[in-house]
Amino acid sequence: MFVSCGPLKHPVISDMGDPKVVSMNGDNVQIRTTVEFWNGEETGGKIVTDNVEVFVAGSSIGKVELQEISVPVNQKFYVPLTAVVPYSKLQENIVSGILNSALYKNVDVVFRGNISYQKLGEVKKTYHIDKVQKINLNNVLR
């Protein structure tokens, strides 16, 4: 039996969801978005979210929590990007951009940085994330 080994392929980003405020307590706000991938290969690996920051009104307000997500074979899968941001820092940056967005009740949120696809402990592909998305101010301001 002969086995052909072609060039290594990697999962492909197919979409990125809208950010949402998923929880708020007295001091922190948790913001999450999801990156959709497609892996058409017979092998897996893992996605590591170790270098993504969240920006509001041009200022970094927090980092995405480190996660390692197993990559399934031959299917679509989702990688959540979650950042826990001090409420005071978020509010400060929203207020600085509020005049531009007051009529629309939305503010731009940017998830920016790199996530990596790893196989057998080695980085095989780095994905640069840099997407501006809207978040509703009514969900954040008290």
PyMOL commands that set and color helices and strands:
alter all, ss='L'
color gray80, all
select helices_A, chain A and resi 87-101+137-139
alter helices_A, ss='H'
color red, helices_A
select strands_A, chain A and resi 12-16+20-24+28-39+45-56+59-63+68-71+75-86+106-119+122-136
alter strands_A, ss='S'
color yellow, strands_A
deselect
rebuild
show_as cartoon
